[in-house]
Amino acid sequence: MKISTRNALKGKVKQIMPGAINTEVTVELDGDGAEIVAVITRGSAERLELVPGMEVYAIVKASNVLIAVD
């Protein structure tokens, strides 16, 4: 796989929660065990044949990153 983005986070699928239209996928990142959650279409989840423990990349594409404080 080659991709232009720099924000490719490697990890393993921890949990898959399918819904009627979308599926929530929790990925435990390599290294410190932090988690990231992605909401993808149910069709995409099925096409990727995601299962817990599967090695994946969480690809982050955003034009803006916001910072907030109290």
Secondary structure, DSSP 8 states (H G I E B T S, - for coil): ---S-S-EEEEEEEEEEE-SSEEEEEEEETTT--EEEEEEEHHHHHHHT--TT-EEEEE---S-------
